[in-house]
């Protein structure tokens, strides 16, 4: 069976990218997927180092080099098509995805969000803002979500979630770290579920 060809889009540290790379080498995605491209919108993203170390093709495209956001995404689509990408994973990619990318890869773009969507998602809800909002609301649990990307921020159908407790004395940092640990298990699991759904029933194990 041919492996699913994944492009991972990043803006930062790339610890979720790392969990996907690890899973595709030695973990649950070993026979199911390979990362064929890491695309960053930031030149200095540490995720690029991780890609390099793993021997995976990496590139930086900056929106400011294009006259429009649609143009930026059109260039990305071109890179994906060149490599026959079947699944796009957003992993700490901070820009809103434009409709041209969503339309070209409809149902085949996943995103990870550090909260239990539909709560604490949407514009402005990223990084420490998410965890601060969870703490402010006095929640006793939080978690993370992998969902299919549509035209709205943090909005498409939920594929999988994992929970993490909010503990007394938590601040945004301690909560973020606990949630991030769950994210690293969640994303490879969600990708496996996504891929198996695409397979004919007789080849599913
Ligand atoms: C994660 O918390 C992810 O849920 C969010 O951005 C963060 C990225 O972390 N979308 P990393 O770059 O994968 O370490």
Boltz pocket constraint, residues with backbone or C-beta under 6 A from the ligand:
constraints:
  - pocket:
      binder: B
      contacts: [[A, 12], [A, 13], [A, 14], [A, 15], [A, 16], [A, 17], [A, 91], [A, 92], [A, 93], [A, 112], [A, 113], [A, 114], [A, 127], [A, 180], [A, 183]]
      max_distance: 6.0
